[in-house]
């Protein structure tokens, strides 16, 4: 029985979804930050097992409704990882088209506070929860059963570290061996990996860059956008390492591609990505806003404009400001679309719904004096599943329109 090893957390009332905030916690007998805890309802009936951190905004992430009296953590981790890997391999059959994909998508795979991306033999674990971070050895052991050559990398944003109260060690990679004390031994694997996605090659920065180093979530959208790019001049705004633009050139046969990105290191990586794919792009290191304003003043138009900015709404407190920025982004981008041209607008803010985002794009079109005929709406690839009780996991939205 594992119950004796788990501290007990009692709910004041049950949350609507899997997350319980501090006000929902009735008592936490001996539980400390970063623990796996047994969860009981206000009547002291078994409710499940969760990740506990009283200093976090999300004090309790309930990852299973199994009875804590008979719960076994190692068995659970192995089962969830096995299910996640099998879904990508047997159901989605991603190995046929790519060696880069999301292996774990938070609640969508029953492992909250964690995303895991695979880049060839490299597996990057990004932690959003202190308790999940403490489970790294169990997670890596479970993944190694499916990827015996894996080299593991740990990531966490400074925001997460501050909110959750942990700090990654100076080394962020863990090799396949363990030191004699059982702790994961630091190694120095290559900082970059090369992956193939639908026949397009990309270098991924495993030590730096944004998120886990690449954005697997846009795989399907990149492919569809390339099918529309033939013979068109393409502007890829907030292009990061050139994903949409290089697809448009290599697979789509675009006439010309301009990739605009503020991060100088990402721009350099986009140049290398273009070179390894033997295509030519025009990489521009610039803030998107002044660049778009300058192009508008120059009466420059593009036959396809792709806008994929960073997350502009990270919390409910900055929602109004973020939505205003989305409108401004889209208004400027729409003003650069040629008559009858195509516009692809993306949002990765989970707090902005598809309905809200559609309204933003429509309002931006009106402000720009353009008519946008929306013909498609899409989201992240199927390797980013969404739990039915956690719709916030459906964060990525893409709106496709023809503009007049």
Backbone torsions as a table, in degrees:
resi	resn	phi	psi	omega
1	UNK	NA	134.6	-178.9
2	UNK	-94.4	-13.2	-172.5
3	UNK	-54.4	-39.1	-177.8
4	UNK	-65.0	-21.8	-179.1
5	UNK	-90.5	-6.8	-177.5
6	UNK	-106.9	131.5	171.9
7	UNK	-70.1	159.0	-174.4
8	UNK	-106.9	129.3	173.8
9	UNK	-118.0	129.1	-178.9
10	UNK	-111.0	129.7	-179.7
11	UNK	-80.0	138.8	171.2
12	UNK	-73.0	-38.2	171.6
13	UNK	-157.6	154.9	-174.2
14	UNK	-75.5	136.3	177.3
15	UNK	-73.9	159.0	178.3
16	UNK	-70.0	-31.3	179.2
17	UNK	-122.2	-156.5	-176.9
18	UNK	-83.4	-9.7	-178.5
19	UNK	-99.2	132.7	175.5
20	UNK	-116.5	127.3	178.2
21	UNK	-88.3	170.4	-172.1
22	UNK	-55.9	-39.2	-177.7
23	UNK	-65.6	-16.8	-178.8
24	UNK	-88.4	-7.2	-178.2
25	UNK	-88.8	124.3	178.0
26	UNK	-81.6	-50.5	178.8
27	UNK	-153.7	158.0	179.0
28	UNK	-142.1	88.3	-172.5
29	UNK	-71.7	101.5	176.3
30	UNK	73.8	3.6	-178.2
31	UNK	-76.2	137.9	179.0
32	UNK	-121.8	165.7	-177.9
33	UNK	-58.5	134.6	177.1
34	UNK	89.2	9.2	-179.1
35	UNK	-91.9	152.4	164.5
36	UNK	-88.3	125.4	-172.1
37	UNK	-125.2	153.0	171.8
38	UNK	-83.0	131.2	-175.6
39	UNK	-111.2	133.8	179.0
40	UNK	-128.5	152.3	178.7
41	UNK	-81.8	-178.3	-174.8
42	UNK	-66.3	-18.7	177.2
43	UNK	-95.6	11.8	176.6
44	UNK	68.7	26.9	174.9
45	UNK	-94.5	144.7	-179.7
46	UNK	-57.3	131.3	-178.0
47	UNK	-116.2	-28.8	-179.8
48	UNK	154.7	-160.3	179.5
49	UNK	-132.4	141.6	-176.2
50	UNK	-147.2	174.4	176.3
51	UNK	-97.7	125.3	-172.8
52	UNK	-113.0	134.1	174.0
53	UNK	-156.0	99.2	-175.2
54	UNK	-66.7	-17.4	-179.6
55	UNK	-86.7	-12.9	-178.9
56	UNK	-84.6	155.0	173.2
57	UNK	-59.5	-39.7	174.2
58	UNK	-95.9	97.9	-173.8
59	UNK	-71.6	-28.0	-175.9
60	UNK	-143.8	122.6	174.6
61	UNK	-108.8	108.8	-176.1
62	UNK	-86.1	111.1	-174.1
63	UNK	-100.2	-8.7	173.5
64	UNK	-155.7	146.9	175.0
65	UNK	-96.9	15.6	176.5
66	UNK	-63.1	153.8	178.0
67	UNK	-67.4	120.3	-179.3
68	UNK	-63.1	-18.3	179.2
69	UNK	-64.3	-27.8	-175.7
70	UNK	-122.7	12.0	-176.3
71	UNK	-75.4	136.1	175.4
72	UNK	-122.8	116.4	-172.3
73	UNK	-63.8	-48.2	-176.5
74	UNK	-62.9	-41.2	177.5
75	UNK	-62.1	-41.3	-179.4
76	UNK	-63.6	-47.4	-178.9
77	UNK	-60.9	-46.0	179.7
78	UNK	-60.3	-40.8	-178.8
79	UNK	-66.8	-44.6	-178.4
80	UNK	-65.8	-42.1	178.8
81	UNK	-64.8	-42.8	179.9
82	UNK	-62.1	-42.4	178.5
83	UNK	-63.2	-42.3	-178.0
84	UNK	-64.9	-45.2	-179.5
85	UNK	-66.4	-42.8	-179.8
86	UNK	-61.9	-38.0	179.1
87	UNK	-60.7	-43.6	-179.9
88	UNK	-70.1	-36.4	-176.0
89	UNK	-84.8	-50.1	-170.8
90	UNK	-88.0	-35.2	-177.3
91	UNK	-91.5	-55.8	-178.2
92	UNK	-80.1	-23.1	179.6
93	UNK	53.2	45.2	-176.9
94	UNK	-68.4	-24.8	-179.4
95	UNK	-59.7	-20.5	-179.8
96	UNK	-74.9	-23.4	-174.2
97	UNK	-119.9	-17.0	-175.7
98	UNK	-158.8	155.1	170.1
99	UNK	-113.5	21.8	176.0
100	UNK	-130.5	122.3	179.6
101	UNK	-163.0	167.7	172.9
102	UNK	-85.4	125.6	179.5
103	UNK	-93.8	-30.8	177.9
104	UNK	-137.9	128.4	178.8
105	UNK	-121.6	74.0	169.1
106	UNK	52.3	-133.2	-178.5
107	UNK	-63.7	-23.7	179.9
108	UNK	-61.2	-23.6	176.3
109	UNK	-117.3	15.9	175.2
110	UNK	72.2	21.5	178.3
111	UNK	-132.1	78.0	-175.1
112	UNK	-65.4	152.7	179.8
113	UNK	76.0	18.9	-176.2
114	UNK	-150.0	135.1	163.4
115	UNK	-126.2	144.8	-178.9
116	UNK	-131.9	124.7	177.7
117	UNK	-117.4	141.8	178.5
118	UNK	-106.5	131.7	174.0
119	UNK	-128.2	88.7	-175.4
120	UNK	64.6	-123.4	178.3
121	UNK	-87.2	2.5	179.3
122	UNK	-99.6	133.0	178.3
123	UNK	-122.9	120.0	-176.8
124	UNK	-104.4	123.1	177.1
125	UNK	-104.4	118.3	175.5
126	UNK	-106.9	124.9	-173.8
127	UNK	-102.6	136.6	173.9
128	UNK	-117.4	2.3	-176.6
129	UNK	-138.9	133.9	177.7
130	UNK	-60.7	-44.4	-178.8
131	UNK	-62.8	-39.9	178.5
132	UNK	-68.3	-36.9	177.2
133	UNK	-59.3	-38.7	179.8
134	UNK	-68.2	-15.5	178.4
135	UNK	-91.0	6.4	-176.6
136	UNK	-50.0	-45.9	179.8
137	UNK	-60.2	-40.5	177.8
138	UNK	-65.7	-42.3	-179.9
139	UNK	-63.3	-45.3	-178.5
140	UNK	-65.3	-39.5	177.4
141	UNK	-62.2	-38.7	179.9
142	UNK	-68.3	-41.4	179.3
143	UNK	-69.4	-32.3	-178.0
144	UNK	-66.2	-23.2	175.7
145	UNK	-64.3	-26.8	-178.9
146	UNK	-103.2	-25.7	-179.9
147	UNK	-131.0	78.5	-172.7
148	UNK	-62.2	-21.8	-179.0
149	UNK	-96.6	8.7	-172.0
150	UNK	-63.6	141.3	168.4
151	UNK	-113.2	126.6	-172.1
152	UNK	-99.8	144.2	179.8
153	UNK	-130.2	140.0	-179.7
154	UNK	-110.3	137.2	178.1
155	UNK	-135.6	148.7	170.8
156	UNK	-160.8	140.8	179.1
157	UNK	-75.3	157.8	177.2
158	UNK	-63.0	-31.9	177.3
159	UNK	-63.1	-46.2	179.3
160	UNK	-62.8	-45.1	-179.7
161	UNK	-59.0	-41.1	179.4
162	UNK	-67.8	-46.7	-177.3
163	UNK	-68.3	-38.8	-174.5
164	UNK	-91.7	-19.1	175.5
165	UNK	82.5	39.7	173.5
166	UNK	-141.2	162.4	-179.9
167	UNK	-134.8	128.4	175.9
168	UNK	-66.0	145.5	175.1
169	UNK	-64.6	166.7	-177.2
170	UNK	-60.9	-32.6	171.4
171	UNK	-85.6	140.0	-179.1
172	UNK	-120.7	15.6	178.6
173	UNK	-124.8	141.8	177.2
174	UNK	-123.5	126.0	-177.5
175	UNK	-83.2	-175.5	-174.1
176	UNK	-77.6	-6.6	-178.0
177	UNK	-108.8	164.1	175.7
178	UNK	-119.6	149.3	174.9
179	UNK	-72.5	171.2	-175.5
180	UNK	-64.6	-25.8	179.4
181	UNK	-82.2	2.6	176.8
182	UNK	90.1	-10.4	179.2
183	UNK	-79.3	151.3	179.8
184	UNK	-64.9	133.5	-178.3
185	UNK	-88.6	136.2	178.4
186	UNK	-77.3	137.6	173.6
187	UNK	-128.8	177.8	-179.2
188	UNK	-122.9	74.1	177.7
189	UNK	-70.4	170.7	178.4
190	UNK	-57.8	142.2	-178.7
191	UNK	-77.8	-16.7	-179.4
192	UNK	-128.5	149.5	176.6
193	UNK	-128.2	149.8	176.4
194	UNK	-107.7	128.9	-178.1
195	UNK	-125.6	162.1	178.6
196	UNK	-120.4	132.6	-178.6
197	UNK	-137.0	109.3	-177.6
198	UNK	54.4	33.9	178.8
199	UNK	85.5	-2.3	177.3
200	UNK	-99.7	134.5	-176.3
201	UNK	-99.2	141.9	177.3
202	UNK	-140.2	143.1	167.9
203	UNK	-93.0	137.8	-178.8
204	UNK	-115.9	128.8	178.0
205	UNK	-84.5	105.0	-175.7
206	UNK	-80.9	-22.0	-176.7
207	UNK	-95.3	-23.9	-178.6
208	UNK	-133.2	-147.1	179.3
209	UNK	72.6	-177.0	-177.6
210	UNK	-92.7	151.5	179.0
211	UNK	50.9	-122.2	179.5
212	UNK	-95.9	7.3	177.6
213	UNK	113.5	-15.5	-177.3
214	UNK	-158.0	168.0	-179.4
215	UNK	-120.5	87.5	178.7
216	UNK	-66.5	-22.2	-175.1
217	UNK	-63.1	-23.9	-177.4
218	UNK	-92.9	8.4	-176.0
219	UNK	-52.1	-54.3	-177.4
220	UNK	-65.9	-36.8	179.3
221	UNK	-69.2	-37.1	175.8
222	UNK	-61.6	-42.2	-178.2
223	UNK	-66.2	-44.2	-179.7
224	UNK	-66.3	-40.9	178.5
225	UNK	-60.9	-38.0	179.7
226	UNK	-63.9	-30.1	180.0
227	UNK	-70.0	-14.4	-179.3
228	UNK	-104.1	-2.1	-167.4
229	UNK	-91.3	-8.5	-172.0
230	UNK	-55.1	126.2	176.0
231	UNK	72.6	6.0	-175.7
232	UNK	-101.5	151.0	167.4
233	UNK	-83.7	128.7	-171.4
234	UNK	-120.1	132.0	172.5
235	UNK	-113.1	118.0	179.5
236	UNK	-106.4	104.6	-175.2
237	UNK	-95.1	134.7	-172.7
238	UNK	59.2	56.5	-167.7
239	UNK	-81.0	-10.0	-176.4
240	UNK	53.0	-114.3	-178.0
241	UNK	-99.9	22.3	170.5
242	UNK	91.3	18.0	-173.9
243	UNK	-52.7	-62.4	-177.8
244	UNK	-62.4	-43.7	-175.9
245	UNK	-65.2	-42.8	-178.8
246	UNK	-70.0	-38.3	172.6
247	UNK	-56.7	-47.5	-177.2
248	UNK	-59.6	-36.3	-177.9
249	UNK	-80.7	-47.0	-173.8
250	UNK	-77.1	-46.8	-177.3
251	UNK	-94.9	-30.2	-173.0
252	UNK	-93.2	-20.0	-178.0
253	UNK	71.5	39.1	178.1
254	UNK	-63.1	153.2	179.3
255	UNK	-71.2	-43.5	177.5
256	UNK	-158.4	153.7	-177.5
257	UNK	-136.2	128.7	173.1
258	UNK	-114.9	125.8	-179.9
259	UNK	-112.6	119.7	-177.3
260	UNK	-109.6	124.9	-177.1
261	UNK	-151.4	137.4	-178.1
262	UNK	-80.3	-33.4	-177.5
263	UNK	-72.4	112.1	-175.3
264	UNK	-62.4	-38.2	179.9
265	UNK	-66.6	-38.1	177.4
266	UNK	-65.5	-37.0	178.3
267	UNK	-63.0	-43.6	178.3
268	UNK	-61.9	-38.5	179.3
269	UNK	-68.9	-34.3	176.9
270	UNK	-64.8	-34.9	176.4
271	UNK	-63.6	-43.7	178.9
272	UNK	-65.9	-39.4	178.7
273	UNK	-62.6	-39.1	176.7
274	UNK	-63.9	-42.5	-178.8
275	UNK	-63.9	-44.1	-177.4
276	UNK	-71.0	-19.8	175.3
277	UNK	-94.7	-1.0	178.2
278	UNK	58.6	42.7	175.9
279	UNK	-127.2	162.9	-179.7
280	UNK	-112.4	127.6	173.0
281	UNK	-128.7	164.8	175.7
282	UNK	-107.4	96.3	-178.7
283	UNK	-83.4	129.7	-177.6
284	UNK	-121.8	122.4	176.8
285	UNK	-93.3	102.3	-174.8
286	UNK	-162.2	153.4	168.0
287	UNK	-65.9	134.3	-174.0
288	UNK	-63.5	-37.1	-175.1
289	UNK	-64.3	-55.4	178.8
290	UNK	-64.3	-31.2	178.3
291	UNK	-64.2	-47.2	-178.9
292	UNK	-65.1	-38.7	178.3
293	UNK	-62.7	-40.4	179.5
294	UNK	-65.7	-42.5	179.1
295	UNK	-63.9	-37.2	178.7
296	UNK	-65.0	-43.0	178.5
297	UNK	-64.0	-30.6	178.7
298	UNK	-84.0	3.2	-178.1
299	UNK	59.2	31.1	179.3
300	UNK	-80.7	134.2	177.6
301	UNK	-127.1	150.6	178.7
302	UNK	-126.0	147.0	-177.8
303	UNK	-82.8	-10.0	173.5
304	UNK	-152.3	124.8	178.9
305	UNK	-121.4	127.2	179.6
306	UNK	-116.5	124.3	-178.4
307	UNK	-119.0	114.3	-177.4
308	UNK	-134.8	72.2	-174.8
309	UNK	-75.7	167.3	174.3
310	UNK	-65.6	171.6	-179.0
311	UNK	-64.2	119.6	-177.5
312	UNK	-98.2	-16.7	176.6
313	UNK	-123.3	97.3	-177.2
314	UNK	-94.3	-20.1	-179.8
315	UNK	-150.9	165.1	-179.5
316	UNK	-65.9	-26.3	-179.6
317	UNK	-66.6	-33.2	-178.8
318	UNK	-104.8	20.0	-176.4
319	UNK	-65.1	-45.5	-177.6
320	UNK	-64.1	-43.5	179.3
321	UNK	-65.1	-41.0	-179.6
322	UNK	-66.0	-41.1	179.2
323	UNK	-64.1	-39.6	176.7
324	UNK	-60.8	-39.6	-179.2
325	UNK	-69.7	-37.9	175.1
326	UNK	-58.7	-44.0	-180.0
327	UNK	-61.6	-43.7	-179.4
328	UNK	-65.3	-43.2	176.5
329	UNK	-55.4	-51.6	-175.4
330	UNK	-68.7	-36.8	178.1
331	UNK	-60.5	-47.1	-179.5
332	UNK	-65.8	-43.7	-178.9
333	UNK	-63.8	-40.9	179.8
334	UNK	-64.3	-31.1	-179.4
335	UNK	-69.2	-14.2	-179.2
336	UNK	-98.6	-0.8	-179.4
337	UNK	-83.5	129.1	178.3
338	UNK	-66.1	158.1	177.8
339	UNK	-56.3	122.8	-177.9
340	UNK	79.7	6.6	179.5
341	UNK	-79.4	176.0	-176.2
342	UNK	-108.2	144.3	-179.8
343	UNK	-130.6	128.5	176.7
344	UNK	-121.1	118.1	-178.1
345	UNK	-119.8	132.3	-175.6
346	UNK	-122.5	151.8	172.7
347	UNK	-139.4	131.6	177.2
348	UNK	-109.7	18.8	178.5
349	UNK	-87.5	112.5	-178.3
350	UNK	-64.2	-25.1	-179.0
351	UNK	-80.5	-4.5	175.4
352	UNK	-106.9	113.4	-178.0
353	UNK	-74.4	167.4	176.3
354	UNK	-61.4	-39.7	177.6
355	UNK	-62.4	-44.0	178.7
356	UNK	-63.0	-41.4	-177.4
357	UNK	-68.8	-38.1	176.5
358	UNK	-60.2	-40.7	178.2
359	UNK	-64.0	-40.5	178.5
360	UNK	-59.8	-46.9	-178.1
361	UNK	-65.8	-42.1	179.0
362	UNK	-62.8	-43.4	179.7
363	UNK	-65.0	-39.0	179.3
364	UNK	-65.1	-38.8	178.1
365	UNK	-63.3	-42.6	178.8
366	UNK	-62.9	-42.1	-179.8
367	UNK	-66.7	-29.8	179.4
368	UNK	-86.0	-3.5	-178.4
369	UNK	71.7	29.8	-178.9
370	UNK	-119.1	157.0	172.5
371	UNK	-108.9	122.8	-179.3
372	UNK	-107.7	117.5	177.6
373	UNK	-95.4	99.4	-175.8
374	UNK	-74.9	124.8	-178.2
375	UNK	-120.0	-3.5	-179.3
376	UNK	-161.1	144.8	170.9
377	UNK	-131.9	137.8	-177.3
378	UNK	-147.3	177.4	-178.8
379	UNK	-140.9	-148.6	-178.9
380	UNK	-75.6	164.7	177.0
381	UNK	-63.6	164.7	-175.9
382	UNK	-66.6	-14.2	175.7
383	UNK	-80.3	10.1	174.0
384	UNK	-119.6	64.4	-176.8
385	UNK	-65.7	157.6	-177.1
386	UNK	-120.6	127.7	177.6
387	UNK	-69.5	140.8	-176.4
388	UNK	-63.0	-27.5	-179.8
389	UNK	-98.2	10.5	178.7
390	UNK	-140.5	69.8	-176.4
391	UNK	-63.3	-17.6	178.1
392	UNK	-61.9	-18.7	178.5
393	UNK	-68.4	-14.2	178.3
394	UNK	-88.9	71.9	-167.9
395	UNK	-87.9	-34.6	-173.1
396	UNK	-86.1	133.3	179.0
397	UNK	-133.9	138.9	175.3
398	UNK	-133.5	130.9	178.2
399	UNK	-115.4	130.1	-176.2
400	UNK	-113.8	130.3	-175.4
401	UNK	-146.4	152.6	168.1
402	UNK	-101.9	138.4	-168.2
403	UNK	-117.5	136.7	177.6
404	UNK	-129.0	NA	NA
